[in-house]
Amino acid sequence: MKSDNRLALLNRVIFILSLAGILMAAYVLQGWLRHSSILCLTGGGCTLVQKNHLSYPFGIPVPSIGLVGYTILTILAFLRTTSNNKNLLKGILGMATFGICFVTWFTYTEIFLIKGICMWCAISAVNMFVIFGLTIASLRLQKNTV
Amino acid sequence: MKLTSESKILLAIVGITILVIAIAAVVLTKPAPTLTKADLVTKTAYTRGNPQAKAYLVEFSDFQCPACLAMKPTVDAVVKANENKLLFVYRNFPLDQHPFSHQSASAAEAAGRQGKYWEMYDLLFANQDKFSDALFPQLADQLKLDKTKFTVDMNDPAIANKIQDDITAGNQFGVDATPTFFLNGKKLTINSYDDLKTAVAQAVNQ
């Protein structure tokens, strides 16, 4: 019972962080698409990243990839509250694994190729690693409850 | 689909989030007011171009900001091409995450007291990647400034206050990144270097 509560709590945190990810990605994406300035506490880093072609892999703006990823995570986390299907957590793990690979690649690109840091991308990268960590913790907890 | 109590909590979180976004959208999409020339062009700010020109371009910038450096050739070209029809004003907006941003702003102001503000402005941007405590006196030497006076002025609280006044004004005017430009009192949205050229060309030909 205790484990179930902890699993539910972890899932709730994953849900909230994924929702926060959606908000961040949507905010940055609207700034990029409308070519309007966004709040940036890392100097001109956000503008440098926005204007660099490396921020558009296959022509897709990076925040839109984040938006899709976080939306999938949010939906999966929600579905876990309506179903006991254990594959949902594996789905979250798969998405979070892709997420951390993606943010690692993009952070490397920002630092070493673009030479500018976008504050929102950095926060999103940390957010994705936390979601990944919580997902691993949930998987361990789920195994122990079986 | 059967909603559990946890599902309802998550849906409530989504609902609250949407409400907060809606309120924020209403507040944030209010059009920015047009600022007056007196707000933006202070008596102590360093200017280039024609002081009598109707069109005025104000840049809030940081000498250690890479985007400001990237924008500088365009700013220089715009100011030079419109020197009789445009007043250009540089205002300090040093960002805390840049370790030498305040010092470099002070160096420019200190050089300005010896009549070489714009020369130091060019030198600072040209040496942005080499900023160090030792560099600023070297730049003063390069400009043949009185180095003792330069060093004293760099640490003058009056200069620190002037820079702080610029930061306070920038915060009031909604400056949230550098460089931020105001053309005839209106904040510009710059998506490409050409946007600045186009906006200034329109303003000077009005």
Interface residues (C-beta under 8 A of the other chain):
Chain A: A8 N11 R12 F15 I16 L19 L23 H35 S36 S37 I38 L39 C40 L41 T42 G43 G44 G45 C46 T47 L48 K51 A77 F78 T81 T82 K115 G116
Chain B: M1 K2 L3 T4 E6 S7 I9 L10 L11 I13 V14 T17 I21 D62 Q64 C65 P66 A67 C68 A70 L95 Q97 H98 D176 A177 T178 P179 T180 T189 N191 S192
